[in-house]
Amino acid sequence: MKPEQVSISLGDDYPEIRDSVRRICADFPNEYWKKLDESEAYPKEFVDALTRAGYLGALIPEEYGGAGLPLRAAGVVLEECHAGGCYAAAAHAQMYTMGSVLRHGSPEQKAKYLPGIARGELRLQAFGVTEPTTGTDTTKLKTRAVLVKSGGGDYYEITGQKVWTSRALHSDLMLLLARTTPLAEVKKKTEGLSVFLVDIRECLGKGLEIRPLAAMINHHATEVFMDGMRVPAANLVGGEGKGFRCILDGMNAERILVSHESIGDARWFVRVASRYATERIVFDRPIGQNQGIQFPIARAYASMQAAEMMLRKAAALFQAGLPCGEDANIAKLLASEASWEAAEACMQTHGGFGFAREYHVERRWREARISRIAPISTNLVLAYVAEHVLGMPRSY
Ligand SMILES: Cc1cc2nc3c(=O)[nH]c(=O)nc-3n(C[C@H](O)[C@H](O)[C@H](O)COP(=O)(O)OP(=O)(O)OC[C@H]3O[C@@H](n4cnc5c(N)ncnc54)[C@H](O)[C@@H]3O)c2cc1C
């Protein structure tokens, strides 16, 4: 298929999915999320409800017990959750982390893990890439995996540290990126990295320690410490030294899915801000009668609509199997900016009450901020566009 043959649907596509997700979200009102935020607890009941409905296995092919839906449909699930005031980011990795196993796993790995993930019996929620000392410079990561030949079964001994590994304390499995060949010994710095499927249940206390990381939002962030952790050689995904490609491959899907969450957030902020602006009376008239209040909300709505169009394009290209790096990155950039613009407009519209926890704006405002930093920061998206789309020199 050529790009000019790809079509994009407008309006509320996947109406049944939207309706069903809205019904699920109705059972998890603002108060539910406020309590979790205050106690830093995991939204187990919400994740269970999404799992029961089959949504966390949306992208797993039917032959492995999943729903085999297109990426756009999975994105719609996440978008509706966020537009309904819920925080699907607490579970979204289950959707895209398994993509590496699906695309690069051996037939045995797929048969062993995917059906359990699709049924929700096995949680693959953790993705360990970022390290404290190397950050965005992924190929310099220091976690080291060494193959040990053993009569009882070959295994990798892994030592290193990860940071910001979300949900590792709420996951059975973790996809881990580690270096199997030292940087000094590879021709290209992207070589010599490998992906492992770590069974957290088996490794905890045996070379693996996970500590919660206090953070601005209730995202269940952790620090992961590995010291001689043993992972069976059979759990290497995609071949030794081929890990970077394995991870990179899933990035467009990841960017598209998180952009849907940002669009959902923007919809929530615009709706809540417009309503408050219409109801709040100051100087004997609704504050929304003032253009100083109206315009930022209207502008945020326009930004959201523009980002949403770009997102539909990226998802359609992805589904057609066409290159979509440019579109996925630009969609991510615009969606994250639009959601922040809407968050700011909503906060400003609420004045002092924006700070009151019972209005839920400050919590959602904090949550919306993450999209400009993780899973990839705005600067790095711009660097991609400058280098790979516009042909300018690499800046790093
Ligand atoms: C709540 C939360 C959850 C996360 N979950 C996960 C997870 O589950 N798994 C995981 O692996 N990681 C996770 N991360 C990590 C996240 O992906 C990184 O924080 C993010 O990619 C940025 O990396 P860094 O924090 O090391 O920033 P750094 O790399 O230290 O960069 C700091 C700043 O400098 C900028 N910068 C750096 N280099 C350049 C350059 N060459 N040009 C221009 N600007 C530059 C960056 O854009 C950024 O703004 C999470 C982070 C947060 C906050």
PDBQT file of the ligand as one rigid body, heavy atoms in Angstrom, charges set to zero:
ROOT
HETATM    1  C1  LIG A 401       6.947   9.095  35.960  1.00  0.00    +0.000 C 
HETATM    2  C2  LIG A 401       7.987   8.519  35.048  1.00  0.00    +0.000 A 
HETATM    3  C3  LIG A 401       7.836   7.235  34.579  1.00  0.00    +0.000 A 
HETATM    4  C4  LIG A 401       8.814   6.638  33.770  1.00  0.00    +0.000 A 
HETATM    5  N1  LIG A 401       8.694   5.323  33.402  1.00  0.00    +0.000 NA
HETATM    6  C5  LIG A 401       9.738   4.709  32.786  1.00  0.00    +0.000 A 
HETATM    7  C6  LIG A 401       9.729   3.285  32.561  1.00  0.00    +0.000 A 
HETATM    8  O1  LIG A 401       8.757   2.592  32.872  1.00  0.00    +0.000 OA
HETATM    9  N2  LIG A 401      10.830   2.707  32.001  1.00  0.00    +0.000 N 
HETATM   10  C7  LIG A 401      11.928   3.438  31.648  1.00  0.00    +0.000 A 
HETATM   11  O2  LIG A 401      12.878   2.846  31.143  1.00  0.00    +0.000 OA
HETATM   12  N3  LIG A 401      11.966   4.798  31.850  1.00  0.00    +0.000 NA
HETATM   13  C8  LIG A 401      10.898   5.438  32.417  1.00  0.00    +0.000 A 
HETATM   14  N4  LIG A 401      10.958   6.795  32.648  1.00  0.00    +0.000 N 
HETATM   15  C9  LIG A 401      12.140   7.539  32.272  1.00  0.00    +0.000 C 
HETATM   16  C10 LIG A 401      11.909   8.494  31.116  1.00  0.00    +0.000 C 
HETATM   17  O3  LIG A 401      11.790   7.778  29.914  1.00  0.00    +0.000 OA
HETATM   18  C11 LIG A 401      13.075   9.473  31.135  1.00  0.00    +0.000 C 
HETATM   19  O4  LIG A 401      12.944  10.268  32.307  1.00  0.00    +0.000 OA
HETATM   20  C12 LIG A 401      13.097  10.351  29.938  1.00  0.00    +0.000 C 
HETATM   21  O5  LIG A 401      13.340   9.581  28.782  1.00  0.00    +0.000 OA
HETATM   22  C13 LIG A 401      14.192  11.423  30.052  1.00  0.00    +0.000 C 
HETATM   23  O6  LIG A 401      15.394  10.847  30.489  1.00  0.00    +0.000 OA
HETATM   24  P1  LIG A 401      16.162  11.438  31.763  1.00  0.00    +0.000 P 
HETATM   25  O7  LIG A 401      15.179  11.623  32.856  1.00  0.00    +0.000 OA
HETATM   26  O8  LIG A 401      17.339  10.590  32.078  1.00  0.00    +0.000 OA
HETATM   27  O9  LIG A 401      16.642  12.844  31.294  1.00  0.00    +0.000 OA
HETATM   28  P2  LIG A 401      18.070  13.254  30.755  1.00  0.00    +0.000 P 
HETATM   29  O10 LIG A 401      18.496  12.337  29.668  1.00  0.00    +0.000 OA
HETATM   30  O11 LIG A 401      18.965  13.447  31.912  1.00  0.00    +0.000 OA
HETATM   31  O12 LIG A 401      17.710  14.667  30.115  1.00  0.00    +0.000 OA
HETATM   32  C14 LIG A 401      17.359  15.795  30.930  1.00  0.00    +0.000 C 
HETATM   33  C15 LIG A 401      16.847  16.883  30.027  1.00  0.00    +0.000 C 
HETATM   34  O13 LIG A 401      17.834  17.241  29.075  1.00  0.00    +0.000 OA
HETATM   35  C16 LIG A 401      17.331  17.108  27.757  1.00  0.00    +0.000 C 
HETATM   36  N5  LIG A 401      18.376  16.588  26.861  1.00  0.00    +0.000 N 
HETATM   37  C17 LIG A 401      19.226  15.555  27.085  1.00  0.00    +0.000 A 
HETATM   38  N6  LIG A 401      20.025  15.373  26.021  1.00  0.00    +0.000 NA
HETATM   39  C18 LIG A 401      19.675  16.306  25.094  1.00  0.00    +0.000 A 
HETATM   40  C19 LIG A 401      20.117  16.614  23.784  1.00  0.00    +0.000 A 
HETATM   41  N7  LIG A 401      21.076  15.938  23.182  1.00  0.00    +0.000 N 
HETATM   42  N8  LIG A 401      19.509  17.639  23.130  1.00  0.00    +0.000 NA
HETATM   43  C20 LIG A 401      18.533  18.350  23.730  1.00  0.00    +0.000 A 
HETATM   44  N9  LIG A 401      18.069  18.107  24.958  1.00  0.00    +0.000 NA
HETATM   45  C21 LIG A 401      18.626  17.084  25.638  1.00  0.00    +0.000 A 
HETATM   46  C22 LIG A 401      16.175  16.142  27.839  1.00  0.00    +0.000 C 
HETATM   47  O14 LIG A 401      15.241  16.388  26.813  1.00  0.00    +0.000 OA
HETATM   48  C23 LIG A 401      15.608  16.455  29.217  1.00  0.00    +0.000 C 
HETATM   49  O15 LIG A 401      14.689  17.514  29.117  1.00  0.00    +0.000 OA
HETATM   50  C24 LIG A 401       9.943   7.409  33.395  1.00  0.00    +0.000 A 
HETATM   51  C25 LIG A 401      10.078   8.725  33.835  1.00  0.00    +0.000 A 
HETATM   52  C26 LIG A 401       9.119   9.279  34.656  1.00  0.00    +0.000 A 
HETATM   53  C27 LIG A 401       9.327  10.687  35.146  1.00  0.00    +0.000 C 
ENDROOT
TORSDOF 0
